[in-house]
Amino acid sequence: MDGDRRNRLAALRTDIRRLERMAGPVRGRLSLGDPRLDSALPGGGLSLGQWHEIGGEGAEAETGAAPAAFAARLAAALLARPDQRGRSAVWILRRDDLFPPGLAGLGLPAERLVGVCARDEAEALGVAEDALASPGVGVVLAEVGAVDLTAGRRLQLACEARGGTGLVILRRPFGGGRATAGGTAAATCWRVAPAASAPNLGGLGLVGLGLGPPRWRLRLARSRGGRSGAWLVEAAGTADEGEADVAHPLRLVAELGDRDLAAPAAFSAAG
C-alpha cells in the first residue's frame, strides 16, 4: 500500500508540473498596492490572463463574505486599468445573495457588473468558461465548491482566449461536501479571513460608524513561481476615504509573523 501511495503521489506531482508548464502567457501584472505584498508574487504582481483561487476558512467556507470582498477589491483594481476600459466583470453565483451596493463601496461599480445565478457546480464552471472567452469581459468571479485539474485547465484555456482573468471564490453556500483534495492549476491560491477594523482615524473610515476600512487576514497558500506569506491587510482608497484609488487595492497593516502594526504615517499618508 505504501508503494502504491508513493506512486500515486508521484503521478499527481507530475501532472501538476505538466499543467504548470502549460500555463498560458501572463497578460500583465496587477499590483496589490504594497511592494511587500507584490514581492511574494512572480514578476511583482498578480498575473493577469490566468485564474486565481480565493477561499476562506471556518464559517467563511460557507458564507464566502471575506473572500468575496477581497476578490471584489482585486476585480475593481483590474477594471481600473487603462487596458480594461469598457470591459465588465461577470459574477457567477450559486446563491442569489450578492449585494451590489456593498461591492460599490469596495470600488467595484454596479454598472460594470453582470450577475449570473447558476443552478449547480457544473453550470457555474461552464458559465465561467464562456464568460472568460467572451469579448468585453475583463474579469470573471465564480463561486464554486472546488476546481479539479481538468476544470482548471479548461478555465486557463478560456482565460487565454481573450486575455480575461478569473477569480474563483471557493464557497459551499448550501453546506455539506468538501473541497476536492489534490493539486490545483490556479496561478495563486489565497485564503482570506475577516479581521477587526481599526477605529475611524481622521475621517478615513465609514462615515458615522467610527469604523476604518475593511480588514482581512490574508494568506498566500501557493504562488506558482512565487512564495507563500501571511499578512494583515485592509482595503485602501475606498470611497469612504474620499477619492477612491482602486488601482492600489490593499494597504499592509502587519506581517502576521510578527504582528507589528504599520506606522501611523501609513494612515495619514493615505488620507
N, C-alpha and C positions, 0 to 999 in steps of 0.2 A: 504493500500500500504506500509506503514512504517513497519508493521509487516511482510509482505511478503519479504520486502527488508532485514530485520534483519535475517529472516530465511535463505534466500539465502546466506547472508554473513557468517552466522554460518556454513552452509553446506560447503561453499568454504574453510573456515578455517579448518574444519575437514578433508577435502580432502588433503589440504596442509600438515597438521600434519601427516596424514597417509602416504603420499608419502615420507616425511622426515624420518619417522621410517623405511620405506622400502628401504632407500638409501643403496647402496652396500658398501662393505668394502673399506677402503682407502688403496691404494697400495703405500703408501709413501707420503712424503711431499716435495714440491719444494719451496726452499727459494727464496724470491723475491729480496734478496740482502741487506736488511737492517732490523734489528730487530724491528724497529718501524713500518715497514710495516707488517712483519710477525706476530707481536703480535696481529693484528686485525683478524687473521685467526686461527681457531681452530687447536691446535697441532703445531702452529708456522710455518705454510707454506701452500701453495696451495695444496689442496688434489688431489692426482693422482688416476686414476681409476674411475673418476667421470667426469661430464661435467660442464662447466662454461659458463656463458653468458657474452658477451662483446659487449657493444653498444656505440653509440655516441649520441650527442645532436645537434640540429640545422641541418646545412648542412651535418654534419658527418653521419646523419641517411641515407643519400643517397650515399655519396662518400665512407664512411667507411674507409677513409685513416688512421686516428689516431687509431681507434680500431684495424685495421688490423696490423699496425706497433706494437702496444702493444702486440697483440696476437702472432706476429712473434717472439718477444723477449722471450715470455713465451715458445713457441714451441722450440726455439733454446736452451734455458736452459734445457728443459726437455730432448731433444735428446742428450745433452752433458753428461747426467748421465751415469755411467758405465753400469747400468742395461738396458739401451736403445741402447747399441752398435748394429749396424746393422739394427736398425729399421728406418722406414721412416715416413715422415709427409705427409698426404694427405690433399690437399686444394681444397675444393669444391666451385666452383664459380657460380654465376648467370649471370655475365657479364665477358667476356674474357679480363680483364684489369689488371691482376696481372703482376707485374714487378719483375721477379726473381733476377736481379742484385741488386735491392733495398733491397730485403729480405736478400741477402748475406751480404750486408752492416750492417744489423741488427743481423747478426750471424747465419742466417738460410741457410745452404748450399744448392745450387741448386741440387746437385747430390743426396740429400736425400729427395727431394720434388717431389711429384706426384700431378699434377693438373688435376682436372676433372671439366668440364663445364656442369652444369645441365640445363635442359630445363625449369623446373618450380620448385616451392617450394616443392611439394611432392617428386619429384625426388631427390632434394638436400638432404632432410631428409632421404630418403631411401638409397642413396649412403653413407651418413654419418653412418647410422647403419651398413651397410655391411662392410665399411672400419674399423670401430671400432672393429668389430668382426673378423677381418682378422689377421692372423699371420704376423708378420713383420711390423705392423703399431704401432707406439708409440703414435702418436697424430694425431687427425683429426681436421681440421679447416673448418667450414662450414658456408657459408654466406647465411642466411635466414632472412625472414621478422619477424617471430615470431615462438615461440615453445609453443604449448599448453601443458596441463598437460599430456595428453595421449602420445603425441610425446616425451615429456621429459622423461617419464617413459621408453619408448622404447629405447631412447638413453642411459639411465642409464643401462638397461639390456645389451645393446651392449658393453658398457664400461666394465661391469663385465665379459663378455665372454672371453676376452683376457687381461684385465688389461689396455686397452688403455685409453687415456684421451681425452675428447672432448672440443674444444673451439668454441662455437657458436658465430659468429660475426653477430649481428643484423644489417641488411642492406636492404634498399629498393632501389636497383640500377635503377629502372625504374620509380621512383616517385610514388605518389599516395599510397593509402592504409595506414592502421595504424596498429601498433603492437597490438596484442590481449591483452586486459586488463585482470587482474586477477593474480592468483598465478603462481609460476614457480617451477619446480622441480630441477632447477640448484643448484649446491652446493654454488656458488657465483655469484653475478651479479655486473658487473663493468660498469662504464660509463667513457668514455675517450674523451678528447677534446685536440686539439693541443695547444701548448704554445710556445712562442718565445724562441729560443735557445740563450744561452749565447755566447758572443764573444769567439773566439778561445784563450784559455789561455795556453800559454806554449806548443803549438803543440798538444793540446788534441782534436782539432776539425777536421772538414773536410778540407783536405789539399787544400790550395789555395783559399778557400772561406771565411775564417775567421769566420766560424761558429762552435759552440760547438756541442755536441751530441744532437739528437732529444729530445725534452721535451714534456711532456703531463700533463694536469690536470687530475688527476686520482681520481675517486670517487668509493668507495666500497659501493654500494647501499644496498647490502644484502649479508650476510655470514651466512650460516647455522652453528650455534654453535659459531659464532664469533661476531664481532661488525662492525658497519659501520665506515667510515672515509673518509677523502679527503686530497690529497697531491699533491704537485708539484714534479714530478719525471723526471729523464732523463735516457736515455739508458746508461748503464755502460759497460765498457770493450768492446766497439765496435771496429771493425777492424781499424777505423780511429785513434784510440788511440794507435795503435801499436799492442801489443799482446792481442788478443781477450780473454775475460774472460766471456763467455756466461753463465757460471754456476752461476754468480751473475748478473742477468739481469738488475736490476734497481739501481739507486742512488737517495736517497731522497734529494731534494733541499730545500723544505719547507713544513711545515704543512699549509694547506690552511686556517686553523683557524686563524693563526697569521701572516702568510706570511713572517716570518723571514727567510732570506737566510741562508743556511748551511754555516759553517765556511769555509774560503778559503782553509784551510788544507784539506778539503774533496776533493778538486780538485787536489791539489798537491800530495796527497797520492795515487790518482788513476793513476797517470802518470807512 
